[in-house]
Amino acid sequence: MRLRMNNLRISILTIILSTLTLAQGGRTLAVAPSLETQVQDLAQWFTGYFDNEQQVASNSSVPLITMSNCNVQLDNTNFAVDTQNVYLEQKSTAFERLRLYSFSKGDSVVKLSIYNFLNADVFRGTCNHPESARIISQNNLAVTSCNLELIWQPTAYIGNNAPNGCLTSTGGKVVSQVTISKGKIDSLDQIFSAQGRLLVSTPIQFRQVDEPSLALGLLAVGIWSLAKQSPKNSPRKNHKLRIGSKRMSENFLVMYQAAVDPPKSP
């Protein structure tokens, strides 16, 4: 009888230990992929066409921004090993932002370097061209970049450059937070004045949308080019801009563009 009781206790203990082992094993299934894979995944999730129309529909104080991102190649293959380069083109009613986003391996994280172009006009509409024609000259890149470290999570990559952020042309700084997941890019750029006062802190929620047709893309480039050629001799006023059925101040858009700009080259 005593032997049976001991055997029963051993069986129960074995079942408990097995259950605990399986539970612990389930928690360790989400193992971070290699940095090479992380770089490739990030570049893939970051490419495509995005806008924040859903966010604007529920919050009229947020500007409507469209974003087209596509893979590009640099003319200098020695720029960085194991780097994925993505051309970014953001547009809103009051501004346009063209940048190069470089994803590369860091120390156990993915490093994101954002470069300004010395002459951005030559790259406008890059994503409308075949991938083989998307070549970026390294000589057209600013010397400095704005950098973030992106940390892997099971369903997203999260990064920020707090507390130092990146310098702005006005002597202040921008502290950025970003979450990149499949079909979603959420960003928060906090811009501070040279005196340390917070000027802008508005999150932008980009969601992936269907790729526009080539004809629409060329039409958009043409319309934007005409807008750039319009006369600007009249003094600037703090007038309201209409974005779809929304209205917001021009000052907010100007400050938002400053918030997402990388530091100027020395």
C-alpha positions in Angstrom: 0.0 0.0 0.0 2.8 2.4 0.9 4.6 1.5 -2.3 1.5 2.3 -4.3 1.2 5.7 -2.6 4.8 6.5 -3.4 4.4 5.6 -7.0 1.2 7.7 -7.2 3.1 10.7 -5.7 5.9 10.2 -8.2 3.4 10.1 -11.1 1.7 13.3 -10.0 5.0 15.1 -9.6 6.1 14.0 -13.0 2.9 15.3 -14.6 3.3 18.7 -12.8 6.9 19.0 -13.9 6.0 18.1 -17.5 3.2 20.7 -17.5 5.6 23.4 -16.2 8.2 22.4 -18.8 5.7 22.7 -21.6 4.4 26.0 -20.4 7.9 27.4 -20.2 8.7 26.0 -23.6 5.7 27.8 -25.0 6.9 31.1 -23.7 10.3 30.6 -25.3 9.0 29.8 -28.8 9.1 33.5 -29.7 12.9 33.7 -30.3 14.3 36.7 -32.0 15.5 36.0 -35.6 19.0 36.8 -36.7 19.9 40.4 -37.3 20.2 39.8 -41.0 16.6 38.6 -41.0 15.4 41.5 -38.9 17.0 44.0 -41.3 15.2 42.3 -44.2 11.9 42.1 -42.4 12.0 45.8 -41.4 12.8 46.9 -44.9 9.9 44.8 -46.3 7.4 46.1 -43.7 8.5 49.7 -44.3 8.1 49.5 -48.1 4.8 50.2 -49.8 2.1 52.9 -49.8 0.7 54.4 -46.6 -1.5 57.2 -45.3 -3.1 58.3 -42.1 -6.6 58.8 -43.4 -8.2 56.6 -40.7 -6.5 58.8 -38.0 -7.6 62.1 -39.7 -11.2 60.8 -39.9 -11.3 60.6 -36.1 -9.1 63.6 -35.4 -9.3 66.7 -37.6 -6.3 68.4 -35.9 -3.9 65.8 -37.5 -2.6 66.5 -41.0 -3.4 64.1 -43.8 -0.1 62.7 -45.0 0.6 60.2 -47.8 3.8 58.1 -47.8 5.3 56.0 -50.6 8.4 53.9 -49.7 10.4 51.7 -52.1 13.7 49.8 -52.2 16.6 51.6 -53.8 20.2 50.9 -54.5 23.2 53.1 -53.9 25.8 53.7 -56.6 28.5 52.9 -54.0 28.2 49.3 -53.0 30.6 49.8 -50.2 28.3 52.2 -48.4 27.4 49.5 -45.8 27.4 45.7 -45.8 24.1 44.0 -45.1 22.1 47.2 -45.4 18.6 47.7 -46.8 18.0 51.1 -48.3 14.5 52.5 -48.7 13.5 55.8 -50.4 10.7 57.6 -48.5 8.5 60.3 -50.0 5.9 62.0 -47.7 3.4 64.5 -49.0 0.8 66.8 -47.4 -0.9 70.0 -48.5 1.9 72.2 -47.1 5.0 70.2 -47.4 7.0 67.4 -49.1 9.6 65.2 -47.4 12.1 63.1 -49.4 14.6 60.9 -47.4 16.7 57.8 -47.5 16.1 55.3 -44.8 19.0 52.8 -44.2 18.4 49.7 -42.1 21.6 47.9 -41.0 22.9 45.6 -38.3 23.8 47.2 -35.0 24.9 45.7 -31.6 22.0 43.2 -31.1 19.6 45.7 -32.6 18.7 47.1 -36.0 20.1 50.6 -36.7 18.0 53.0 -38.6 19.8 55.9 -40.3 17.8 58.7 -41.9 19.6 60.8 -44.5 18.7 64.1 -46.1 19.4 64.7 -49.8 21.5 67.6 -50.9 19.4 67.9 -54.1 16.1 66.1 -53.5 14.4 67.3 -56.6 16.0 64.7 -58.8 14.5 61.9 -56.7 10.8 63.0 -56.7 8.6 60.2 -57.9 11.4 57.5 -57.6 8.9 54.8 -56.6 7.1 55.2 -59.9 10.2 53.9 -61.7 11.3 50.2 -62.1 13.4 48.9 -59.3 16.4 48.6 -61.6 16.3 52.3 -62.2 16.1 53.4 -58.6 19.7 54.4 -58.1 20.8 56.9 -55.4 24.1 58.7 -55.7 26.0 58.7 -52.4 27.4 62.1 -53.3 23.8 63.4 -53.0 23.5 62.3 -49.4 24.1 64.6 -46.4 27.1 63.8 -44.3 25.2 63.4 -41.0 22.1 61.2 -40.3 19.4 61.0 -37.7 19.7 57.5 -36.0 17.4 55.2 -34.0 17.8 51.7 -32.7 15.0 49.4 -33.4 14.4 46.5 -31.0 12.6 43.3 -32.1 9.3 42.3 -30.5 7.2 39.3 -31.5 4.9 41.3 -33.8 6.7 44.7 -34.2 9.9 46.6 -34.0 10.1 49.5 -31.5 12.6 52.3 -31.4 13.4 55.7 -30.1 16.4 58.1 -29.8 15.5 59.6 -26.4 16.8 61.6 -24.6 19.3 63.2 -27.0 17.3 62.9 -30.2 18.5 64.7 -33.3 19.5 68.4 -33.8 17.3 70.7 -35.9 18.3 73.6 -38.0 16.8 76.0 -35.4 19.1 74.8 -32.6 16.5 72.6 -30.9 16.1 68.8 -31.1 13.7 66.1 -32.2 13.1 63.1 -30.0 11.5 60.3 -32.1 9.6 57.1 -31.3 8.5 54.6 -33.9 6.7 51.3 -34.0 6.9 49.3 -37.3 4.7 46.3 -37.8 3.2 44.6 -40.8 0.9 47.1 -42.5 1.4 49.8 -39.8 3.9 52.5 -39.0 3.2 54.6 -35.9 5.5 57.5 -35.2 5.7 60.3 -32.6 8.1 63.1 -33.2 8.5 65.6 -30.3 10.2 68.8 -31.3 11.8 71.0 -28.7 13.0 74.6 -29.0 16.6 75.6 -28.3 15.4 76.5 -24.8 14.0 73.0 -24.3 10.3 73.9 -24.6 8.1 71.2 -26.2 6.6 72.7 -29.4 5.0 69.7 -31.2 4.0 66.2 -29.9 1.5 64.7 -32.3 1.5 60.9 -33.1 1.0 59.9 -36.7 -0.6 56.6 -37.5 0.2 55.3 -41.0 -1.7 52.4 -42.4 -0.8 50.5 -45.6 -3.0 51.1 -48.6 -3.3 49.7 -52.1 -0.6 50.7 -54.6 -1.8 53.5 -56.9 -1.6 52.9 -60.7 1.3 54.3 -62.7 -0.9 56.8 -64.4 -2.1 58.2 -61.1 1.5 58.3 -59.8 2.7 60.3 -62.8 -0.3 62.6 -62.5 0.5 63.3 -58.8 4.1 64.1 -59.6 2.9 66.6 -62.3 0.4 68.3 -60.0 3.1 68.6 -57.3 5.6 70.1 -59.8 3.0 72.7 -60.9 2.3 73.6 -57.2 6.1 74.1 -56.6 6.2 76.6 -59.5 3.3 78.7 -58.2 4.2 82.3 -57.1 5.2 82.8 -53.5 5.7 86.6 -53.4 2.7 87.3 -51.1 3.6 87.4 -47.3 2.9 84.3 -45.3 -0.1 84.4 -43.0 -1.4 82.0 -40.4 -4.3 81.1 -42.6 -6.2 77.8 -42.5 -5.6 75.0 -45.0 -8.2 72.6 -46.1 -7.2 69.0 -46.1 -10.0 67.0 -47.7 -12.9 68.0 -45.5 -10.6 69.0 -42.6 -9.0 72.3 -41.6 -5.9 73.0 -39.7 -3.3 75.7 -39.3 -0.3 76.1 -41.7 1.9 76.6 -38.7 1.3 73.1 -37.4 2.3 71.6 -40.8 5.5 73.6 -40.9 6.4 72.6 -37.4 5.6 69.0 -38.2 8.0 69.0 -41.1 10.7 70.5 -38.9 10.0 67.8 -36.4 10.7 64.9 -38.8 13.7 66.5 -40.5 17.2 65.0 -39.8 20.0 67.3 -38.6 21.5 69.5 -41.2 25.0 68.8 -42.5 27.8 70.9 -41.0 
